[in-house]
Amino acid sequence: MGRYANDARGIGRVSGLTNNAQYEIKRRNGEQRVFIVATRTILPRQEVFVHYGDDYWRYLEKTRHLFLAREREKRREYIARKKKKNNTVNLQV
């Protein structure tokens, strides 16, 4: 049993790599539960791939620029902290 699955049709597409599982929605005790079910044999240490859905990829494409902008900002903050720390160390010497 696994906890994670990726989409073979994702960002880092690899030729010949295909999804090997699908989502199934089942009712248990009056509640809906979602399961990832293998569509073919998945051997130990093999990765589970399941289609995230077209809406997921459309949303990701529309919001990608926001993610990249935040990552750039985090990098600038990290560099600024590192420079400040180096300046503080140099002043103490």
N, C-alpha and C positions, 0 to 999 in steps of 0.2 A: 504494500500500500504506500502511496506517495502523497505528498502534500502540494506539489507544484507541477505545473505543466506549462509548456511554451507553445507558441503557434509556429509551425513549420513555414507558414506563409508570412512570417514576420519580417522585421526590418533587415536582419542579417540572413537573407535567403540563401540557402545552400542547394545547389542543383541536385535533384534526386531525393531530397529530404521531404517526406510527406507526413501529414498528421496520422497518428496511429490510435487515436481515441476520439470519443465524442461525448458531449454532454447529454445526460438523460435526467429528466425531471420526474420524480416519483413522489407519491403521497404516502406519508407514514404518520399514523396517529393524527390524521387531520391536517398535517403540515406538509407543505411542499419542500422537498429536499432535492438538491442538485448533486449528481454524481458524475464523475468522469469514468467512462467505461471503455475498455480497450476494444478496438475494432479488429485487431489482429494480435498475435502473440508479442508481448513485450518482455524481453529477457532481462534478468537482473543487470543492473547498472546501465540499462538503456534509458534514454530520456523519453518522457511522455510528451506527446505533441497533440494539441487539440485546438481547433479553430476558435479564436476569440470572438469572432463575429465581425461582420462588415462595419457595423456602427463603431466598434472599438477603433478600428484602423482609420476611419474617417475623422473621429474625434481627435485621435493622436496627431494626425496630419494637421488639423486646424489649430492645435494648441502647441505644436512642437516649438514654434518660435518663443513662446512664453517659457518653456522649460529651458531652452538654450540660453535665453537672456538671464534667467535665474542662476544657471550654472556659471556663466561668465561673471556675474556679480559675486557669487561665492568665491570664485577664484581670485578676483580683485581684492576682496576682503581678507582672504588668506595671505596674499602677498603683502598687503599693507600691515597686517599683524606681524608677519615675519620680519619686515623691514623695521618696524617699531621695536621689536624685541632685539634685533641686532644693534640698533642705535643705542638702546638702553644698556646693553652689554658693553659696547664700546665706550660709553661715557663713564662707566664704573672703573675702567682699567686705568 
